[in-house]
Amino acid sequence: MSEKKIWVLGNEKTKAEKSISWSSFFPNFADADVIIIDLTTFTADILKQINKKKLNYAKNQLYDKYLNRGTIIFITSPSFEIDDNGTKYSNYHLSPIHIQTREVPKGTVIHDNGDEDNFYFPYLQKVGTFDFYIEKINDVENVTKLTTESKEFHDKLSIDTFYNVWDNTEHILGTRFLSPLKLGDGDVVFLPPTHKISVTKGINKIIDIYQKPTSDKYYTITAEHSKQRSSTYDVLKNLENNLRELISAELSEISPKWWKQRIPEDIREEARKRKERNEKHIGASNHHLIFYVDFPDYKKIITRNDNWNDVFQNVFGNKQLLSSKLEELEPIRNAISHPRDLTSLEERRLKLSSEEIIITIKNYKKKKKLKKKKIKIKSWLKFKPIQVVMTTAFDRRVYPLDSVFHIRVNCPAILLDELIHIEIYNSQKELLAKSEIDPNTFEDKELKNTGLFETTIIMTGNKWKIGQEYYVIAKYGQAQVYDSCLIAERVPVIQTDKSVYMWSSDMIVTIIDPDADKDSYVPEYVGNSPDSQLIISSSQGKIENYKLRETGDSTGIFQGLIGFIGVFGDGTKHGYNLDGKILTQTQGTVVDDGFLEVKRSDKIIISYKNRFKKVQLTAFTSNFGAVIELDQKVYSNHDKVYITVVAPDYNFNHHENDTIGDTSKNEIIISTSVAELKGYKLNETGNDTGIFVGEVILIEFNQEKTNNAHGLGPKDGIIPAHKQDFITISFNYFGEQTIVASAIIK
């Protein structure tokens, strides 16, 4: 048996350490490391008959296991509910993450992210078909019973998308949730049932995976390593491990003495000193010195001219882009190490940049394996005798249709009067395009000095096909080398920075569309062409063909801003203040000049269509309501009345304090039975709070004296009242509703 304790609930025929039926006594699940729950046997009849106290006790143990480094795997089945004396129970009752499924006609096209690199790949190969998918992820129950950090739990709960399994229309069939709490790093995994083999044999496959972990050159996946930490420390650790393993694996292929020949002397010396210091405290270690380099050293090693030209250019493609990503991560790495809490922006940047770098490494590894296979089976690509050493590479691995190839040849030795011939073929050996480079007259001296030569070829004609592989062959003298790429169609994604917006705020719109990145050397635009059309609309207006700008030369990520102009129920408007100019009309063409009229509780529809697919995202404008609070329920004459109005929707200016009470659309009226203050102003407590405060003083009403209420606010108000009276504060909320609060005067 594996060192890990693996138990199975709902199936007695598996080879787990314990196999427990639904009707038997439930052990203490806290004693297991991995718990597999077979929901295919958890029928409605069993759910009705099972002892609910036993069920709830097991549920709490499983929650605790999830929060404390445990793994819970559910073999899914269609969701259902029963009613037990007024209490509803789902067949997913035991899961910390509740899901709902939707049944569909039987399908067979199943995708998993990462193929054989997915930890559960041997199991997923046996799924075969499906007839339901995960439609909805519900809230997490009873977290507050288990931890006081429930808000943090909800805020940071994350899906590990690397483990997603989906059908051809991107319906999720299986996924993995990470526990984000500081208490531990547990996970909940949902896997579809197997149909090529029995569910029992499928569960045994999972057990085998944990008993016999797989590994390859860059990734070692064991039961422990499969739990990729959601903390920032572990994101960074994962990135550094991948960079170290890539460097050592690739440079060792060039020379067994790579550490001395390919690593700068100062880095080697500092690494040696660090290792010696560590061994003084924790004893001798068999770790290679690469494990003791500092974070900035990765950039120095990878971008060193000989290392870059011989290896890492083929991995990362763009030296400047990789350098900027690693430089951005340096201060974040220092903050984690010292330690300092990261801002949300730093945390997002760490996760995004780390994921991009790791995916690039993985794609290179797959490409390298594929290239070895292709060399064996494609005799027409066999190399001729080589007189000069050279390599060639596309500027990327996957291209959209109608894009631009930037093809580089690395050839340190130049032959007199010889041209480099570049030819691109499809898999049917058809020559589709060609170009020539004269190394003797090549104009880019910076590239030429490093032995690099480059040419550009534009896809034209109708012979370029989606889903096909293409080959570039570079010929120079008697040398002949090649590289390959794919043309693919990918589904675009729309994102916004929030889901709910207030008037006068800005929405950041992001389109992720790799197919719109036609040229990896220049930033491009989407939104205003027939094959990339963006429409942003509300009930009050529409912006068509709005242009978003790419965030870099070759990111495929396009962003822009939309500001919101408020429209009251009577048609009047709360304009957007743009550097002193008040905008009141829907308008916009490019990046940051877009402004959209919206009502409260409006639906904002962002629609994007490229050549192959239309996608849509919906956001909303806020309608949070308002509350008036008084500091006391009973006052006496000569008391000071402190008034608080909580009205987030009136937080129009996020950089200055706002005011309410001074217009007909936000009027404050303070009254007693004998006097009234109209248009009384309250001021916001801070730049971005949405909380407004003020105060008035009560004086005793005297028939023989003048009893006028006076004051404009927020602190100069005086209002008379009888000894037995009421004070009432009313707030006109957007001209549509009156909010009222009262207190007694005695």
Secondary structure, 3 states (H helix, E strand, C coil): CCCCCEEEECCCCCCCCEEECCCCCCCCHHHCCEEEEEHHHCCHHHHHHCCHHHHHHHHHHHHHHHHCCCEEEEECCCCCEEEECCEEEECCCCCCCCEEEEEEEEECCEEECCHHHCCCHHHHCCCCCEEEEEEEECCCCCHHHHCCCHHHHHHHCEECHHHCEEECCCCEEEEEEECCCCCCCCEEEEECCCCCCCHHHHHHHHHHHHHCCEECCCCEECCCCCCCCCCHHHHHHHHHHHHHHHHHHHHHHHCCCHHHHHCCHHHHHHHHHHHHHHHHHHCCCCCCHHHHCCHHHHHHHHHCHHHHHHHHHHHHCCHHHHHHHHHHHHHHHHHHHCCCCCCHHHHHHHHHHHHHHHHHHHHHHHHHHHHHHHHHHCHHHCCCCCCCCCEEEECCCEECCCCEEEEEEECCCCCCCCCEEEEEEECCCCEEEEEEECCCCCCCHHHHCCCEEEEEEECCCCCCCCCCEEEEEEEECCEEEEEEEEECCCCCEEEECCCEECCCCEEEEEEECHHHCCCCCCCCEEEEECCEEEEEECCCCEEECCEEEECCCCCCEEEEEEEEEEECCCCCEECEEECCEEECCCECCECCCEEEEECCCCEEEEEEEECCCEEEEEEEECCCCCEEEECCCEECCCCEEEEEEECHHHCCCCCCCCEEECCCCCEEEEECCCCEEECCCEEECCCCCCEEEEEEEEEECCCCCCCCCECCCCCCEEEEECCCEEEEEEEEECCCEEEEEEEEEC
